[in-house]
Amino acid sequence: MTDARTALRTTLRERRAAIPAAERIAAATALVEHLEQVPEFITDTNVAGYWSIGGELPLLAIMGGLRARGQVYHLPVIDEHKRLKFALWWPGMEIATNRLGIPEPVDTNASLAPDAIDVVLVPLLGFDRRGHRLGFGGGYYDRSFAFLRDLERPSKPLLVGIGYALQEIDRIQPEDWDVRLDYVATEHELIDCINAEA
């Protein structure tokens, strides 16, 4: 399983890296319409996203809408226990790269715990329509949101995977520690995984 996942991650990274810049920009714009089909994304206060690296679908196009609606945007910060907390961030605020080379907000004084976020936009390498996600192998999101496995879903926070349509896989065999996504948003559609067969 581990070797198969490693090989799949490599394939998906290569597939994503081959997307031309113009298509990435168009995808980022198209994504907004699909995210706005999730009621919590347009009504709830605390939305967490990610800093796009390695060809991930960028989230900058959502910023204007969040600000206009009075919502608060957060970026993940890795703590000493290899879990995530979420720090307030808007374009123009100071950032610094962490030990993994990922930009994080410098000011983390008002960081929120995972269970205090309303909607989390989750990066991924691959996904299926059942809400299973293939991440980058570090386990940060699964560790941080492990408490959701014991709750009836959907519940707070809502987990929305973000990816290009070409990252879809027919079926991902989940590990015991994996946390399912509630939705997946791509440049083409919003996929409701809540009622999908596990």
Buried (B, 14 or more C-beta within 10 A) or exposed (E): EEEEBEEBBEEBBEBBEEBEEEEBEEBBEBBBEBBBEBEBBBEBEBBBBBBBBEBBBBBEBBBEBBEEEEBBBBBBBBBEEEBBBBBBBEEEEEBEEEEEEBBBBEEBEEBBEBEBBBBBBBBBBBBBBBBBBBBBEEBBBBBBBBEBEEEEBBEBBBBBBBBBEBBBBEEBEBEEEBBBBBBBBBBBEBBBBEEBEE
